[in-house]
Amino acid sequence: MNKNEKLISLKIPDKAKNILTFYKKYKTTNTDFVFPFLQESNPNNPYDVFVKNLNFNDLFNTHLKETAKNVT
């Protein structure tokens, strides 16, 4: 949704489709999250999902920085 709370539709880029396809094997039901790190969160608690996502982003950014150091 945008700030007017209207639903919008976005095309999924090919790179994102590949990532989603990779993680699809971890989904066991239609209500599961796509990414495994969210499986332990409570879907009825938006704050819990937010915190788990934030923690994963921090961890992922740390790994990206380490990778960038090793590449350059």
C-alpha positions in Angstrom: 0.0 0.0 0.0 1.1 3.6 -0.5 0.3 6.4 1.9 -3.3 6.6 0.7 -3.8 2.9 1.7 -4.5 2.0 -1.9 -3.2 -1.4 -3.1 -0.6 -1.2 -5.7 0.9 -3.9 -7.8 4.6 -4.2 -8.6 6.4 -6.5 -11.1 8.8 -8.8 -9.4 12.3 -8.5 -11.1 13.9 -11.7 -12.4 16.6 -11.7 -9.7 14.0 -11.5 -7.0 12.0 -14.3 -8.7 15.2 -16.5 -8.5 15.6 -15.8 -4.8 11.9 -16.5 -4.1 12.2 -19.8 -6.1 15.2 -20.8 -4.0 13.4 -20.3 -0.7 10.1 -21.8 -1.8 11.4 -25.2 -0.8 11.3 -24.1 2.9 7.6 -23.3 2.8 5.5 -26.2 4.0 2.1 -24.4 4.1 0.5 -21.4 2.4 0.7 -19.5 5.6 4.4 -19.9 6.1 6.8 -17.0 5.6 9.0 -17.2 2.5 12.3 -16.8 4.3 13.3 -19.4 6.9 14.6 -16.8 9.5 11.0 -15.7 10.0 9.6 -19.1 10.6 10.0 -18.8 14.3 8.2 -15.5 14.5 4.5 -15.2 15.5 2.6 -14.0 12.4 -0.2 -12.7 14.7 2.3 -10.3 16.3 3.5 -7.7 13.8 6.1 -6.4 16.3 7.7 -9.8 16.6 7.9 -10.1 12.8 9.3 -6.6 12.6 12.0 -7.3 15.2 13.0 -10.6 13.6 13.2 -8.9 10.2 15.3 -6.0 11.6 17.7 -8.5 13.3 18.1 -10.4 10.1 18.8 -7.2 8.1 21.5 -6.2 10.6 23.1 -9.6 10.3 22.9 -9.6 6.5 24.4 -6.2 6.3 27.3 -7.3 8.5 28.0 -10.2 6.1 27.8 -7.9 3.1 30.3 -5.6 4.6 32.7 -8.5 5.3 32.2 -9.8 1.7 32.9 -6.3 0.3 36.2 -6.1 2.3 37.3 -9.4 0.9 36.4 -8.6 -2.7 38.2 -5.2 -2.9 
